[in-house]
Amino acid sequence: MNTAILGSGSYLPETVLTSAELGRRLGVGEQWIFDKTGIAERRVASPEEATSDLATRAAEHALRAANLAATDIDLLIVATSTPDQPIPATACAVQANLGAMRAAAFDVDSVCSGFVYALVTAHALLEADPLPRNALVIGADTYSRILNYEDRRTCVLFGDGAGAVVLGKRGNGRGLLSSALGSDGTTADFVTVPGGGSRRPVSEETLAAGEHFFAMRGRQVRDLASRVLPDLVVDVAKSAELEVPEIDLIVPHQANGRMLEDLAKTLDLRPGQLHLTVERYGNTGAASVPITLDDAVRAGLLFDDDVVLLVAFGGGMSWGGATLRWTRPRKPGELPVIRPPVRVPHSRPPTHEVEVLGDVRIPSSEPGLTLGADLYLPKAAHRVPALVTLHTGRKDGLGGIAASRYLRYFAERGYAVLYVDCFGIGTSEGTPRPLLSPGEVADGVSVVEWAAAQPWCTGRVGMWGLSHGGMTTLAVAARRPPALKAIFPVMGWTDVERDLVHPAGQRGGIGMFGHLSLYQIFCALLPPLRGDDRETYENVWKERLDKFEPWFADAWEHPPGHEVWAQRRIDARRITVPSLCVAGWRDLFCDGMIEAYQQIRAPKQLIAGPWLHTFPDVAPVGPFPSAVLACAWWDRWLHGRAPRAGSSERTATFFVQGAGARWVRAEQWPPEKKAEHVFVASRSRHLYRSAPGGRPSAAATVTGRGDPTVGALSGLTKHPTDRFGYPLDQHDDDARTLAFTSAPLPEPLLVAGRPSVRLLLGPGTTATRCVLKVTDVDEQDRSLLISSGTVDLTGPVRRDDVVQVRLDPTCYQVAAGHRVRLVLAEADIPRLWPAPEPGLLGVRVIRGPGDYVGLAAEEYEGHQATTLSLPAADPEALTDVLVPPGRRGSAAVPRDRWEIARDHLRSAVRLTVEKRDRIRFPGDARDFLAMTTQVDLGVPEHDPAAARMTATGEKTAETPDGDRVVVRAGIEMGAADAAVTAEVLVNGTQFFTREWKWT
């Protein structure tokens, strides 16, 4: 068996038919269609496009991916039930279009199962031929030609498209592992086009009866599919000597979203194991499987040696399934690709003068209440696109002033830029809302719609922002307002619970309950500072003081797992506009931002750098001109250009940390893997490299009691800090944990992607969670964090279960001679609040070296062991990037303070983080704005229930008319009690004070 898939491609027509539009035609709601089918939109071929045209475009993409010409193809099969005409075969038209004149060409019609039938047929023909032949297998259908758009039972399901693969004898032992085909002709009337064939030729009678339209007995089809498909998946997997959980990816025919949900439940599939495109493309007939397969390839979901299972069900009734081992081999004799470095472009020069309009009023989603905005308007004789950022960092505060350089930069290049205060903040009316509440998202949609309707706007809007602004950008994009055409989220997040308040389902630490809670109090309680704003909105501010509730209250009163958090999650899969996403490897939202990028269904680019929580352009480490690329992104998408149908753009530019630090670019994130380096934990606290053919060894259990004082030496990488907090040497913390260390690496190891740990808990484990970290250990035994993750052990996790833990994404090169360390702990202060009582953590390991270890924690004499997997990038998939020198932010500010002190007599640790920010009047030594915060966290080793956090701070503003306004806030927090105080002073006189308490 040597025949494998060498390349894939797909093509979707440009015209999008949404369920909303279709519902209006049919007199039903968009939600009714989505609830029945799981389909939000589908593609419709233009009047000039026939099935062969779609098939040709997909074939061209597949040939390009396989590095082959059409003249290299010996066999061409098109699976379709909507041919160009009855005679000749559509495959012959495709052959002529491509110029594949060496190929034998024919069609296969097994309706939606056709592609699997064609793939199995092509594979058998190539395997039977002693010569190295190549085959092009295409699935293509234009169901829009045969649908009755008055029949809501069928027309809501189908769309047009084509997908293709190239097969060739270059699999190196990979390729098709097993297959199964079947049919039941007694059910032929379940799916049919009754007229137009030899039994019912076209006539006035057949046309009048609508027999030329597609007809389906939906309930019978679904009942038969629910019986056949689960067994087919199991049988095809067993034929390849595999169990269903061992399949890396299942690519099903996208018949109906609800049917596929049932299939996933019946087979108990893990999240992500079943790849779906039905929401975006609907049921594309024989094209469904190859389109979805190509989508998975372009999304970076398939790697060398992955096992893929294809399964389809269609008219006839017919069904088919196949398993194959994925490969991306180089052609014989092909040399490694040497790519010259690419350069990040320099900024284009400004083209417009800018007028700044303050106090622009925009309707909120709350009737009668408005939002306040600053508008940076280019002086132009024509309308311009608009850019929107909606932020809790108020426009007259530190956040807005820091962003002003970007607002003016975009405006000088021809964009009307709005910086909008969130509801209840600054000059916006109302009372502050909780993070990511529905009203906050609705406000964003309202701003986009308002901007698009202004006389200075072309009707095309982009949205962007850092942190909270990045989050609102993602949330609004998921709502799909029609005027929103592109986004630029910077270090945003999609799950306020997981990414911020309660990481991994655990009570969060000082990030949310300290730093951000203080910041929100300052932003909400400070009055409008500009002269005109104060006079106009002083009453609005006074009313706000009476009704204000801090973010702290929302976070404290809704513990981990509360239903409110699920209601506020953003489904990034609903984002369908071009997206330029920015993440920082050391930022608290790195995981959420990169996961959102991977889920977005549109042309997209990723920029990931070595940053904390700050604008990349002014970062103290690895500054990067993100505004330049954002402006190019706006230029590309906000001037009438629409994303090309089926666009596969997902470029990633990212920084390699560690040894050989540099910028690189890949066609996708994660980049192509060269190998998966697997290490197994041993009783001697060593990590042994996986290697076949070793001596089996019995398993053992190592146990350690959790130390609640560890974690701080990993830095403030999970906190909203911008200038300081990079990881420190965590050797002393490692010594207080279960730590397993490898031998020195013989060569550099470039880790790119998500490290993962298959954690096997041992008997006696009482710990409520496990924090897992991978570190780089140098020759002096200094240990530096590479990536981390946390798993909740309070749920339905049985001892002796293998728990798969995905760590945060990263790109880090471990130098030759350095070692890799796996650290297992129960605590991670100050990111997580300490567990009230230290627990025991036991993990299964091997007894000694020289053992065979597989990717799935292979068994040792009936036992299993804990393993660490590191994805190693293929250097050939990376291109060096030359970044122009940029404005570097301050790397160290003496007024800031970050202290970690361990009291050895009292067995406790104390952490202090003090931060000072100020903005001065131009040419004056006076501070216009100044903010000081200090957060202290103390944790006793033997009594973690007594841990306490104290957070204090004040924000001072001097107004243009000479008033001095001070907002002070304090937070006290323990394991079961908390108190928040806030006060406002005007010229030294207390104007407002309030206290909140929880016990």
C-alpha positions, -999 to 999 in steps of 0.1 A, spaced: 0 0 0 18 31 -12 -10 53 -27 -17 84 -7 -33 118 -10 -7 142 -23 -28 174 -22 -63 187 -18 -83 217 -30 -118 231 -30 -139 258 -46 -170 275 -34 -190 299 -56 -188 336 -46 -226 341 -41 -236 335 -5 -272 326 3 -279 331 40 -305 314 60 -319 348 68 -324 356 31 -338 322 23 -361 324 53 -376 356 40 -383 339 6 -400 309 23 -418 328 50 -399 312 79 -373 326 103 -336 323 101 -336 306 135 -361 280 123 -338 270 95 -307 269 117 -325 249 144 -336 223 119 -304 221 99 -275 237 116 -269 257 84 -263 295 85 -254 300 48 -246 281 16 -230 290 -17 -249 293 -50 -232 290 -84 -236 319 -108 -257 314 -140 -224 310 -160 -210 283 -137 -217 246 -144 -206 216 -124 -175 212 -145 -164 248 -139 -166 243 -101 -148 210 -104 -120 225 -126 -113 253 -100 -111 227 -72 -89 205 -93 -65 234 -100 -61 240 -63 -55 204 -56 -28 201 -83 -11 232 -70 -10 217 -35 4 184 -49 31 203 -69 18 185 -101 7 196 -135 -24 185 -152 -3 166 -177 9 144 -148 -26 130 -142 -34 95 -155 -69 90 -141 -96 116 -136 -129 107 -118 -157 132 -111 -183 122 -86 -215 141 -92 -253 138 -95 -257 171 -112 -236 167 -144 -233 194 -170 -255 173 -192 -265 136 -195 -238 129 -222 -208 131 -222 -193 126 -187 -186 158 -168 -151 144 -162 -144 148 -199 -152 185 -197 -130 189 -167 -102 171 -185 -105 195 -214 -105 225 -191 -74 214 -173 -55 200 -203 -51 167 -186 -50 148 -219 -32 118 -206 -60 109 -183 -87 84 -186 -119 103 -175 -153 91 -162 -180 100 -138 -194 83 -107 -229 89 -95 -236 76 -60 -252 110 -51 -237 122 -18 -216 90 -13 -200 95 -47 -167 110 -37 -159 81 -13 -169 56 -41 -146 75 -66 -117 76 -41 -118 39 -34 -121 32 -71 -91 54 -80 -70 39 -52 -77 3 -64 -68 12 -100 -35 28 -90 -26 0 -66 -32 -25 -94 -9 -7 -118 28 -14 -115 37 20 -128 37 52 -107 4 67 -118 -15 98 -104 -52 102 -101 -74 133 -97 -106 126 -78 -132 153 -76 -166 157 -59 -187 184 -74 -224 194 -74 -247 223 -83 -278 214 -65 -292 250 -69 -301 239 -105 -324 211 -93 -339 226 -62 -375 238 -58 -371 270 -38 -407 268 -27 -400 235 -9 -386 244 24 -380 208 33 -352 205 7 -340 239 -5 -327 249 30 -303 220 30 -282 223 -1 -255 244 -16 -230 243 -45 -193 235 -45 -165 213 -54 -136 195 -37 -107 175 -51 -77 154 -41 -47 141 -60 -37 105 -54 -2 91 -61 22 64 -52 43 84 -28 28 74 5 58 57 21 36 31 37 8 55 42 -25 61 24 -57 42 24 -59 17 53 -95 4 49 -127 10 31 -163 -2 30 -190 5 4 -227 -4 5 -262 3 -9 -298 -7 -6 -318 -3 -38 -351 -10 -21 -349 25 -7 -341 42 -41 -372 64 -38 -359 81 -6 -338 105 -26 -347 111 -63 -352 134 -92 -381 115 -108 -382 131 -142 -357 136 -170 -344 101 -174 -353 71 -196 -382 61 -174 -398 95 -171 -384 115 -201 -388 153 -200 -424 162 -210 -449 188 -203 -464 164 -179 -432 159 -159 -424 196 -159 -459 205 -147 -456 179 -119 -422 194 -109 -405 160 -114 -373 177 -126 -368 190 -91 -350 172 -63 -372 153 -39 -364 136 -6 -383 117 21 -364 134 49 -376 114 79 -369 80 62 -334 93 51 -326 104 86 -338 72 102 -317 50 78 -287 72 82 -289 71 120 -288 33 118 -261 29 91 -236 56 98 -225 48 134 -219 11 125 -201 21 93 -177 43 112 -170 15 137 -166 -11 110 -143 9 88 -121 18 118 -119 -19 129 -110 -29 94 -79 -7 99 -73 -24 133 -83 8 151 -109 19 176 -129 50 170 -111 70 198 -79 63 179 -91 82 148 -76 117 148 -102 133 126 -135 121 111 -147 139 80 -184 131 74 -207 141 46 -223 174 57 -259 162 53 -275 181 82 -259 197 113 -284 181 136 -278 146 121 -241 151 126 -246 161 163 -265 129 168 -237 109 152 -212 125 175 -233 117 205 -239 81 194 -202 75 189 -192 95 220 -167 115 199 -144 140 216 -148 177 208 -131 185 175 -129 149 164 -157 154 139 -149 182 114 -178 203 103 -184 228 75 -222 224 73 -229 257 90 -210 276 63 -217 256 32 -247 234 38 -250 200 20 -229 202 -12 -236 166 -23 -206 147 -36 -185 177 -29 -192 177 8 -165 153 19 -136 167 -1 -146 203 7 -146 194 44 -113 175 41 -96 204 24 -110 228 50 -94 206 77 -61 206 58 -61 244 54 -71 249 91 -39 230 101 -58 201 117 -40 173 99 -4 163 104 19 135 93 7 101 105 -27 113 116 -55 88 108 -85 103 90 -118 86 85 -141 97 56 -177 87 57 -207 95 35 -243 86 30 -264 94 -1 -292 85 -25 -296 50 -37 -295 46 -8 -257 43 -7 -230 47 18 -192 45 20 -163 50 44 -126 49 42 -97 54 66 -63 67 55 -31 77 72 -22 112 63 10 122 47 26 152 31 57 136 14 82 155 -7 84 144 -43 113 121 -52 144 141 -58 129 173 -45 153 194 -25 143 213 7 128 246 0 150 276 8 129 307 12 145 342 12 134 363 42 103 385 38 101 420 50 74 437 71 64 467 50 71 502 61 43 525 69 27 543 40 28 581 44 -1 600 57 -25 614 31 -50 635 51 -53 662 77 -74 652 107 -102 670 125 -109 656 160 -145 659 172 -152 653 208 -185 643 224 -200 626 194 -233 610 206 -242 575 194 -274 556 202 -268 527 226 -288 495 226 -307 509 255 -336 531 242 -330 568 250 -294 564 262 -263 573 242 -227 565 241 -199 591 240 -172 590 214 -143 609 199 -142 610 162 -110 614 143 -122 625 109 -99 628 78 -105 660 58 -116 645 25 -139 655 -3 -153 619 -4 -168 594 20 -144 571 38 -146 538 56 -150 539 94 -131 522 122 -146 516 156 -132 506 190 -155 503 220 -136 502 253 -139 505 290 -106 523 290 -123 557 287 -113 581 259 -102 608 284 -83 583 305 -51 564 303 -65 538 278 -79 564 254 -48 586 256 -25 556 249 -46 546 219 -47 581 205 -16 576 184 -33 548 166 -65 567 161 -46 596 145 -24 572 125 -54 555 108 -73 588 103 -42 603 85 -44 575 61 -81 579 51 -102 563 78 -128 579 101 -119 565 135 -143 563 165 -131 557 201 -163 550 221 -167 548 258 -185 517 270 -220 521 285 -218 537 319 -181 549 314 -168 584 309 -193 605 289 -215 575 280 -248 574 297 -261 546 320 -245 524 346 -215 501 338 -224 467 326 -207 434 336 -180 421 313 -193 407 280 -229 411 290 -254 409 261 -261 447 263 -224 455 259 -223 434 226 -255 450 214 -240 484 220 -211 474 197 -235 464 170 -254 497 174 -222 517 170 -212 498 138 -247 504 123 -246 541 133 -212 546 118 -221 530 85 -251 553 81 -232 585 86 -228 609 56 -190 608 59 -189 570 57 -189 546 27 -210 521 47 -181 498 53 -168 495 88 -139 479 105 -136 472 143 -105 468 164 -91 472 199 -67 460 226 -78 439 256 -114 448 264 -116 464 229 -103 432 213 -130 412 232 -158 435 221 -145 434 185 -147 396 185 -181 396 202 -196 421 177 -181 402 147 -198 370 159 -231 389 157 -224 396 120 -237 431 115 -238 436 77 -217 468 77 -188 451 95 -163 441 68 -130 434 87 -116 433 122 -83 438 141 -86 422 176 -55 427 197 -51 404 227 -89 399 231 -107 369 246 -138 349 239 -146 332 273 -146 356 302 -147 328 327 -119 306 313 -97 334 300 -100 358 329 -122 354 360 -119 317 368 -91 301 347 -97 264 340 -127 264 363 -107 276 393 -112 307 414 -90 333 398 -62 353 416 -50 389 416 -55 395 379 -92 398 379 -99 403 416 -70 428 421 -57 447 391 -87 448 368 -112 453 396 -93 484 407 -90 497 371 -127 494 365 -135 513 396 -113 541 385 -127 542 350 -163 542 362 -161 566 391 -139 593 377 -161 621 363 -158 634 328 -125 654 327 -128 677 297 -143 711 304 -173 708 282 -179 672 291 -180 680 328 -206 707 325 -228 686 302 -225 652 320 -220 660 356 -256 649 365 -251 617 345 -220 610 366 -238 617 399 -266 593 389 -240 566 380 -224 569 415 -256 559 431 -261 528 409 -225 516 404 -216 479 410 -180 469 405 -168 441 383 -155 424 415 -191 418 426 -200 401 394 -169 379 395 -173 370 432 -210 363 431 -207 340 401 -184 312 410 -167 288 386 -192 269 365 -221 294 370 -245 295 341 -239 332 336 -205 325 322 -218 302 295 -242 329 284 -214 353 278 -191 331 257 -183 342 222 -186 316 194 -156 326 172 -168 301 145 -195 327 137 -170 353 126 -170 354 88 -152 387 81 -115 390 74 -96 391 107 -61 402 116 -55 387 150 -28 397 175 -16 375 204 12 378 229 30 346 240 33 360 276 -2 377 276 -30 364 298 -53 360 267 -28 342 245 -47 309 245 -81 325 239 -69 348 211 -51 321 192 -81 297 196 -103 324 182 -80 329 152 -81 291 145 -119 291 147 -126 322 125 -141 312 92 -127 339 69 -94 351 54 -73 357 84 -38 364 96 -21 359 130 7 380 146 20 364 178 49 380 196 68 378 229 46 404 245 29 409 278 -5 428 277 4 458 256 3 473 221 30 454 200 43 486 185 56 499 219 63 466 236 96 465 257 105 432 241 102 424 203 83 455 192 64 450 160 46 475 137 11 460 140 -5 494 131 12 493 97 -1 458 90 -36 468 103 -37 498 79 -28 475 51 -56 451 63 -81 480 62 -68 491 28 -74 456 15 -109 449 29 -127 482 35 -126 495 0 -152 473 -17 -132 441 -19 -150 410 -6 -133 378 6 -129 354 -23 -151 324 -20 -133 295 -4 -103 316 5 -77 296 24 -56 325 37 -45 319 73 -9 332 73 8 334 107 38 356 116 52 348 150 82 352 172 105 323 181 114 326 218 144 311 235 176 301 216 179 318 182 151 343 188 137 356 155 105 364 136 92 338 111 62 333 89 42 302 81 12 294 59 -9 286 89 -8 283 127 3 259 140 30 255 113 36 221 97 50 196 121 83 178 115 77 154 144 60 150 177 87 146 204 73 124 232 88 120 266 77 97 294 79 104 331 98 80 353 101 72 390 136 86 391 121 120 381 137 118 346 119 123 313 129 97 288 125 102 251 101 79 232 119 53 211 106 21 195 120 -13 205 128 -5 241 126 -29 271 92 -29 287 91 -17 323 65 -19 350 47 12 360 49 30 394 33 59 412 51 90 424 32 112 449 37 147 462 17 170 485 7 203 469 26 234 480 2 263 479 31 289 477 44 280 442 38 297 409 50 333 413 84 326 398 66 318 365 61 356 362 30 377 356 24 362 323 -13 356 331 -19 391 344 -28 424 328 7 439 330 24 456 301 60 465 311 72 439 335 64 404 347 83 381 323 91 346 336 119 343 362 141 314 371 115 290 387 141 264 399 131 270 435 94 265 427 102 234 407 119 219 438 86 221 456 67 202 430 67 169 410 92 177 384 106 154 357 137 165 336 151 151 304 187 145 295 204 174 276 190 176 241 215 166 213 201 193 190 179 223 191 142 216 195 118 242 180 84 238 197 56 254 178 20 247 187 3 233 218 24 210 240 2 184 256 4 160 285 -14 127 289 -17 127 326 -24 94 343 -34 100 379 -23 75 405 -42 61 435 -45 83 465 -48 116 446 -68 141 465 -56 173 448 -85 194 434 -64 205 403 -32 200 385 -11 228 371 12 216 344 42 235 331 69 228 306 102 247 312 136 251 295 164 241 319 199 254 311 234 242 321 231 261 354 198 244 362 179 277 356 143 269 347 124 292 324 87 287 316 78 276 280 41 268 284 15 259 310 -20 245 315 -44 236 342 -69 207 346 -97 206 371 -97 173 391 -130 179 410 -152 167 381 -158 133 367 -122 123 366 -115 88 378 -82 78 393 -62 57 368 -79 76 339 -57 92 313 -64 130 313 -54 148 281 -43 183 289 -36 209 262 -11 235 273 -11 271 260 1 276 224 37 288 221 67 290 198 100 284 217 134 269 207 152 249 233 189 251 227 211 220 222 225 210 256 195 223 275 169 200 291 131 199 290 113 198 323 77 188 331 64 204 363 32 192 381 18 212 409 -15 220 426 -9 257 429 -2 286 406 -2 318 425 -10 346 419 -29 334 388 -51 310 408 -65 314 443 -49 287 466 -69 256 473 -81 258 509 -63 226 518 -32 210 501 -39 178 484 -19 148 473 -11 145 436 -1 110 424 9 102 388 17 70 371 52 68 357 76 41 344 101 25 367 131 28 345 146 39 311 148 21 278 111 16 274 89 18 243 66 49 246 40 57 220 20 89 213 -9 76 234 9 67 266 14 31 256 9 3 282 37 -11 302 29 -47 313 -8 -37 316 -1 -2 331 2 33 316 25 62 322 23 100 320 38 115 288 47 149 275 43 156 238 61 186 221 51 195 185 84 202 166 80 225 137 93 217 102 119 244 95 111 241 58 76 254 65 90 287 81 103 318 64 124 344 83 108 378 86 128 410 87 111 435 111 120 472 108 132 489 139 103 503 159 96 524 188 105 504 219 86 508 251 102 513 284 117 479 296 119 490 332 103 518 351 120 524 385 88 535 401 71 502 395 77 474 420 75 436 417 86 416 448 84 379 457 95 372 493 96 339 510 94 338 548 113 306 557 105 309 594 67 312 589 67 290 557 49 316 537 53 336 505 43 372 499 39 388 465 37 426 459 30 442 425 30 480 425 24 499 393 25 537 386 12 555 355 10 591 347 4 615 319 16 651 321 3 683 306 24 693 276 54 714 286 44 712 323 57 693 352 21 688 366 4 654 361 -29 656 341 -36 619 351 -18 597 376 -27 562 387 -11 541 414 -21 505 423 -6 480 447 -16 444 451 -3 422 479 -9 385 482 2 364 512 -1 326 513 9 305 543 23 271 532 6 251 559 -27 271 561 -36 282 526 -72 288 537 -57 319 555 -44 334 522 -52 371 519 -51 397 491 -51 434 496 -54 457 466 -53 495 470 -49 524 446 -59 558 436 -64 577 403 -59 614 404 -69 639 377 -64 676 374 -90 692 352 -84 721 328 -103 744 351 -80 735 381 -101 710 400 -84 680 415 -104 648 415 -92 616 433 -108 582 431 -95 557 458 -103 521 460 -95 492 482 -101 454 481 -97 428 508 -102 392 498 -98 358 515 -110 324 506 -146 330 519 -149 367 524 -143 399 505 -148 437 509 -145 465 483 -144 502 492 -145 532 469 -145 569 474 -143 601 453 -128 633 465 -131 667 448 -105 693 459 -99 673 490 -135 670 500 -152 636 501 -179 636 474 -188 599 474 -181 568 494 -194 532 494 -185 498 507 -195 463 495 -190 432 517 -194 394 511 -190 366 537 
